């Protein structure tokens, strides 16, 4: 394969300060991922990269002599040579280490994310997996490739924009076109972050991130037209530097991001580039220094490498890093990144060192090897046979579930889309109980239904994903929004008509009220809005109104409180601990109580309401110091927050006792 390498090689004077900004971006991302608390906003280094990328790429291609399909192919070819070899090396390292350290489900996830990264769609893959800020992210060694996906999706479109504008002789309209794309993207970011979708969608989706690259492109287009005055350069440098420092120190994972928050680091980076500092300026003395230039040169390899040891060493240790361990990881990763830059990046992207034919052959062989390896991992379900007997028993239990118990749909309950019913003891209304809630209600359905049936009580479970048992409200996340409201109205109708004696509530309560993100997924609590006038309500207000309205009908209410949520996947971590002879991590009770503070305070008040009882799972599952994740080699959870059948069985006798007392009084 032979492509014209010189089609888009126009490059103006090299900007050493921009290389220094790359160093700042990658180092602060690294420090953030190492959990250095003094840089809570270090993750905005990715946003700095986006602006730099837009600036550098547009600066190099805006004055190409011809915009045609040769230009497009040459552009794509350069991106492949620049990015793919080092990326493949990183994926290969993850697959090799994963064979030893990862459990079968984690290994399968890594293989899938590797394929997604190869085809530049890992951001879309991870958007359906979990939040970037989740503790569970530390089991995904290729999570950081999400940012590469967004960048490449942007550059999949842009060359054709140049071709189109050149074809219609509107090249002078390029600034307007990029500005329009950026404005549309920023608007999508705001709408998806705060209104229509959720922040995970906004964080990962290209439509809500293109504006950041577009800002860099606009800076490149403006830079070409005029030089800034010395005064403007100084002002841009000062304001840009101050804004960037504020971004690192003030922004933190508790904020909705990107949203409006991302404006600060993006605008700061744009100002620093627009400053066009002179060689004697303070900005250039810092960003143009030897260390900054070194880290700027290896920034891509350092970004690719930095997350891998954090994940794998973290999984092996099963605890937070000590300060000296963080420093060792930083030093060793810098050395491996330099090696990658020197022996992979430089040779593969330099036509003089490796011609197009040789590169094409090497790329084809690497791709074939990578596809074969990931295919084998997927075919063998994560190489299950490598597990020892103890770990294999945990894996087998995870696959079998709760098969010894059965239930059937409850036909008398109106069919609402996305609502599932489970009746162990079917009967006609009125029933003794309805267990109502989200997936956390579903985990109790079979075991609790069976035990209550043995006590002579009739009833059923009705559950809907992401639908907590609260009346007359809707939530900031739109999943099942209308159906959730219909379900709540139907439950209220049954209570008013005397068709049910006791309502049992179960939900992942902290998803409605907490000062912390969810431990494993890293998701912020939903906001609650009144159906009547759309005003935002606190959880206490919404739940108090629900209890009051239902108890006025004469129905009794049993609230199943929050179960401990872990910052790790329990069965996978138990498998690894048994396979590698490691200790299990521990959830401190104080961390559970901090996450559930608002919920526990609200439920404690409910204990004083007539005809209301509260059962607290954590009083059984937690000691004064910590909370149980397993008993022996048996996990009590199927993931980080949903109880396994064994966990439910551990709690059910106490729930039945509480129910009987409430029902009979």
N, C-alpha and C positions, 0 to 999 in steps of 0.2 A: 504494500500500500504506500503510495507516495502522495503527499499533500504539500502544497506550497507554503513553506514555513515562513516566508517573508511577507505574506499578505498584510499582517496586522502588527508588524514589529515597530511601528512608529512610537517612540517614547521620548518625552521631553526630559528636561533635567531631573535627575534622580532626587527624590525627597527623603533625605536621611531622617528628618523629623517624623515622617510617616512610619518608617521602620521602627523608630523609637516608640511610637504609639502602639504598634503591634506588640512590642515587648510589654508595655504597660497592660494591654488587654489580656494577653495570655497569662502573665504572672498573677494578675488579680483573680482571674478565673481559677487558677491553680490554688491560690491561697484560700479562696472561698471553699473549694471542694475539699481542702484539707481541714476545714472547720477552724480556721483562724478567726476568732470572734471579732477582731478589730476591723475586719472588712466584710460586714454583713451584705454589702451590695456588690461584692466582687463578681457576681454572675453577670453584671452588665458589661463585662469585658466582651461578651459575645456581641452586644449591640455596637460596641466600638469597632469590632471586626467588620460588622456589616457596613458601617459607614466607610471604613478604610477600603474595603473590597470594592464598593461602588465607585469610590474615587479612583482607585488604581486602574481598574478595568476600563472605565470610561475614558480615563486620561490616555490610555494606550491605544484605544480603537477609534476615537472620535475623528481622527484625521487620516484614517486609512484611505488610500487613493481610490479604491473601488469597493462598493458594497454590492456583492452578488453572492451566489451560492458558494463560490470559492472562499469568499470572506467568512461565511458562516461555518463551513467545514474546517477552515483553518483555525477559527476561534474555538470550536469544540475540541479540535485535536490538541490545541495548546492546553485547554483545561484538563483534558484526560491525562496528558503527560505531567501536568503540574500536580494533580491531586490523587490519581488512582493508585500508582505503585505504592506510595507510603500508606495509603488507606488499606490496601490489600495486605500489606505486612502487618498492620495493626490487627486486622481481622484474624489473620492466621495465628498471631500470638494469643489472641483471646480463645480461639478454638483449641489450641494446644493446652493452655493452662486450664481451660474449662473442663477438659477431659478428666483432670485430676481433682479439681476443686468444686465444680458445679454439680448440683443434683440433676437427674434427668430432665425434669420440667425446666429448670434454669438453663440447661445446656441446649434444649430445643429452642427456648426463647432467644438465646444468644445466636444460634444458627440462623433463625428467622431474621433477627435484627441485622446480622451480617449481610444477608441477601438484600435486605431493604437498604442498607448503607451502600452496597455496590451499585444499586440501581437508583440511588439518590432520592429515596422516598422514606428514609428512616424517620423523619419528622412525622409523617402521616402514620407510620407504624406505631410510634410511641404515643401519639395523640390518643390512640385507643387502648393504651396500656396503663399509664399512670403519670402523675405530675412530675415535672422536673425536680421539684422541691421535696419529693417524698423520700422517706428513709428507705423504702423499697427500691428506689433508684440505685442503691448501692449494691444491688445484685445484678445490674445490667451493665456489663463492661463496655458496651457500645452505645450507651445512651447519648453520649456527647456528640455522636455523629448526626444528631437531629439538625444541628445548625448548618452542617454541610448540605443537607438535603434542601433546605430553604434557599441557600445561596445558588445551588445548581439549578433549581427550578426557576429562579429569577433569570439566570443566564441562558436558560433554554428558550426564553421568549425574546430577550433583548436584541440579539443579532438580527432577528427577523424584523424588528422595529426599525433598525438602521436601513435594512434592505428596502422596506416599504417606503420609508420617507425619502430615500434616494430615488426610488422608482418613480414617485410622484413629484419629484423635484421639490420636496418640502424639508430638506435637511435643516433649514434654518428654524424649523418648528420643533426641533428636538427637545429644547428646554421645556416648551409647553407640553409636549407629550410625556416626558418624564415627570414633570410636575403634576400632571393630571393623574398618572398612574400612582404616584406617591400619595396624592390627596385621597384618592379612592381607597387605597390600602390603609391609610391612617384612619379613615372613617370606618372601614370594616373592623379595624382593630378596636376602636372605641365601642362600636355596637356589640361586637362579640364578647368583649371583656366585661361589659357592665349590664348588657340587656338581653340579647337573644340566646347566646350559647353559654359558655362558661370560660373561665380564664385558661383552662388547659387547651381548649380549642384555639383561643386567641394566641396562646404562647407558641404552639407548634405549627399552626397553619400558615402557609406562605402568603395568603391574601392579607393577613394582618401584620406581616413582617416586611413585605416588599418596600414599604415606604422608607425603612431605615437604610436599605441599599440605595434607594432612589435619592435620599438626601446626599449621600456620598457622590452619586452621579452628578447631581446638580452642582455640588461644590466643584467638581472637575470641569464642568461646562462653564461655570462662572470664572474659575481660575484662568482659563484660556483667554478670556476676554479682557481682563484687567488685573493689574497689580494693585495691592492695597497700599495705602500710605503708611509711613512709619508709625504715626499715631494710632491708626486703625489696627495695625499689626500688634502693637502693645496692648491695646484694649481687648482685642480678640484673644490674645494669649492669656491675659489675666482672667477675663471672665470665663474662658474655656477651661482653664486649669482649676479655678475655684469650683465651677459647676461639676467638673469631673471628680474632684475630691469629695464634694458633697454627695455625689452619686454613690461612691464607694462606702461612705460612712453613714448615710441616712437611709438609703433604700435598703429594704430587707425582705426576706421571703414572706413575711406576713402581709405585705402589700399586694394588691391586685396588679399583675404584671403580664403583658406590657402596658396596656391602657395608656393613660396620660403620663404615668410615671416614667415610661421609656423616653419621653421627650427630653428629659434632663441629660442623660448621657449622650444621646444622639446629637442634640444641639451643641453640647460641650465639645464633642469630637469634631463636628463641623467647624466650629469657631477656631479650634486649634489648627486645623488644616488650612482654613482660610487665612490665618495669620501670616503664612508664608514667611516664617522667621528668618532673620539674617544669621550668619554664622556666629556672630558675637552676642546674640540675644540669649537670655537665660533659658528660654524654651529650647533653643538648639543645643546649648551646652549640656542640658539634661538629656533630651531625647536623642541627640547626636553623639552622646558619649559612647565609649567602647563597650561597656556592659549592655547598654540599651541596644546598640547595633547587633551585638551577638545574639541576644534573645529575640530581637526582631527577625534576624535571618532564620533562626530555627523555630520560629513561632508556630508554623503549621505542624511540624513534627512534634513539638512540645505539646501542642493542643491534642494531637492524636494520642500521644503516649501518657499524658498526665493522669487520665481517669482510670486507666487499666490497673496500675498498682494500687490505687486507692480502693478499687472494688475487690480485687483478689486478696490483697493483704488484709483488708478489713474483714472479709469473710473468714479468713484463716484465724485471725485474732479473736473475732467475735466481740469486739469492744472498741471504744474510741481510741484513737491514736494518742500516745504520749507526745509531748512537744519534741523530744529528740527524734522520735520515729517520723514525725512530719518533716523534720529537717533532712533526715536521711532519704526519705522518699523524694523530696524536692531535688536533692543533689544527684541521686542516682538517675532519676528520670531526666534531668537535664543532660546527663552524659549519654543516655540512650537516645535522646532526641537529637543530640548533635551527631551521633553515629548514623541515625536515620537520615538526617539532612545531608551529611557528607557522602554517604555511600548509596543512598536510594533516591532522594529528591534530586540532587544535583546531576548525577549521571543520566537519570531517566528523562529529565526535562531538557537536557542540552543536546541539540541535534549533532553537535560536533563530537560529543562523547558517545552518543548512541543514535545511529541513524533511524529513520522511520521504519525501515524494513525490520531491523533487529528489534526495535521497540515493539512493533506489531506482533512479532513472533513471541517475544517475552510476555507481552500482555495477554495474548491468546492462551499461552500455557498456564499463566497464573490464574486466569479466569476459569479455565477448565479444571484446574486443581481445586480452586475454591468452590466451584459448583459441585464437584464430586464429593468434597468433604462435607459440605452442608447437607447435601442429599443423603449421605450415609448417616449423618446425625439424626436427620428427620425420620429416615426409614427405620432406624433402630430405637426410635422414641427416646433419644438422648443417651444411647449406649447403656441401657438398663442393666445389662449383664455384668458391668464392672462393679456393681454394688455388692458389698458383703451381706451375709444373711440378715443381720440386724437392720441395716439400712433398707434392704429389700423388703422386709416385713412392713416398714413404715410406708414405703412406696405402694405396696400391695393394698394396705389399708386405705390409703388415699384414693385408690381406684375403685374400691368396693363400696364405700359410702355406708348408707344405712339400709341395706337391702333386706334385712330380716323383718322390717316393719313396712306396712303397706297402708295406703289410704286411697280414696277415690274422690272425684269431683262431687261437690254438693249441689245437686240439681235445683233445689228449691231457691238457691240464691241467684238473683238476676245476673246474667252473663255480662260482665263489663270487660271490654278489651284490655288485655295486659294484666288482668286480675286472675289469680289462680286460687282455687279452693282445694282444701284437703280435709276430708271427713273420715275419721277412723271409725266412728260410731254414727252412721247416717240415721237421721230421724226427721220427722216433720216439725215445723215450728209449733210452739216456741221451743227454743233450745236453751240449755243451761249456760252455754258460753259461746262467744265468738272470739277467737284469737286474731287480732287485727294488727297489721303493720307491714313493714318492708321485708327485705330478705332476712333480717334478724328475727322476724316472727316465723319465717319459713323454716329455720333450723329447729325450732321447737315443735313443729306441727305434728310429726309422726309420734315421737316419744311422749310428748305431753298429752296428745289426743288418746294414745293407747292407755296411759296411766289414769287419765280422768275417766275413760270408758270403763276401766276395771272398778272404779269407785261408783259407777252408776250414773255418771254425768254424760249428757249428750251435747254435741256441739261440733264446730268445725273451725278451720283456719282459713282466713282470706288474706292474701298477701299481694303486694304490687311493688315491683322494684322502684326504689327511690321515692316511696310514697309513705311518709310517716303518718301515724294516726292523730291527725289534728283537723278540726272542723273549720270551715268558712275562711280558709286562707289559700294562697298559692305561693309558690316559691320562686327564687331567682333562677333556678335551673329549670328548663322547660320539659325535661323528660317526663312523659306520662302526665303532663299538667292537667289536661281536661279530664282524663280518665281517673286521676287521683281525686279530683273534686267530685266526680260522679260516685266513686266508691264511698267517700265520706258522707255524701248525702244519703246513700242507700243504707249505710250503717245507722245513721240518725233516724231514718224512717223505721227501721226495725226496732230501734229502742223506743220510739214514740208509740208504736203499735203493740208493744209488749211481747215481741217475738224472741227476745233474748233477755236473760236474767243478769249475766255478768259479761262485761267486755274486758278482754285481756289485751293490754297494749304491749307491743314490743317493737323496738326500732333502734337504729344506730343514732341515738339521741344527740350525741355531740356534733353530728353533722348539721344540727340546727342552732347550736349555741356553744361556742367555745372560744377561748382566747388563743387557741393554738390550732395549727393545721392538723389534719388527721395524720397519725404517726407514719403509716406505711405509704399511703398514696400522696400525702402532702397537699390535700385539698382543703380549701377554706370552707367554713360553714356557710350554708345557704342563708339568704335573707328571706324573711317572711313578710308577706303583704296581705292585708285584709281584702277579702273579696268585695266587701261593701263599698269601700271608698279608695282602695289602693294604697292606703298609708302603710308605712313599714311598722311592723310590730316586733317587740322582743319575744323571745321564746316564752318567757314567763306570762306575758299578756295573752299570747295565742293559746297556750296550754291551759291557763286558768279559765279562759272563756270556754274551751272545749269541755273541761271537767264540769263546769257549772251547767252548761247546756245539757249534757248527757245525764248528770245526776238528777236534774229536774224532771226527767222522764221516768225516774224510778229505777233505772238500771244501776247496777253496781260495777265498780271498775277496779281491776287489778293491774297495776303497772309493773312490768318487769323492767328493772333499771338497767343501766349500761353494763355490758361485759367489758373486761379489760381489753384494750386494743394494743397490739404489740407493734414495735418498730421493725419487725422482721416477720417473714413468712414462717410460721411455726413448723409445719411438717418438713419443709425443705431444709430449714436450719437443723432440725432434729436428725434428718437423714445425713446431713453433712457431718454433724457432731459424731454420729455413730460410725460413719465411713472413715473419718480422719482422726477419731479418738480425741475430740475436742469437747470443751465445756459449752453448755448452752448459754446464750446471753440471758440477761435478767431484766425484767420490767420492774422498776421500783414503784411501790404503791404510791409514793408521793407524786410521781409523774402521772399516774392514772388519775389521781384526785385533782391535780392541776388541770388536766385536759377536761375533766368532767365537772369542774367546780360549779358552773352555772346550773347544770342539769341536776346535780345532787342537791343543791340548795333549793331548787324548785320542787323536787320530789319530797324532800323533807317536810316542806309546808303541806304537801298533799296528804301526808300521814294524819294530819289533824282534821281532814275533811270527812264528814260522815259518808259511809258506804264506799270509801276508797281505801285500798291497801296497796302497799309498795313492797316488792320483793327485790332485794339487792344481790345480784350474782357475785359481786366482788367480795361480799362478806364471807362467801364460801371459797372463792377462787384465790383470794389474797390473804397473806399473813400481814402482820403489822409492817413488814419491811418490803415484801415483794409479792408478785402475782404468779400463779401457776400457768405454765404453758403446756406442760405434759406431766403425766404420771408414769414414772418408769420410762419405757420406750414407746408409750402410747401418747400421741399428740391430742390435746384437748380442743384444738382448732384445725379447721381445714385450710386456713390462710392466716392472715394477721388479725382478723376481727370476727369472723364467723365461727361459732362453736362447731366442733365436730360432734358426731353422735355420742362419743364417749364423754365429751364435755357437757352435753345436754343431759345425759344420763346421770351425771354427777350432781346436777342441780334439780332435776325433775321432782324427786320426793319432797323437797322443801317447797317447791312451787305448788304442788298438789295440796300440801298441808295448809299453805296460805290461802289457796283458793277455797278449800273446804270451809275454813273458818269464816271467810268473807261471805260465801254462798249461804251458809246456814244461819248467820246472824240476822 
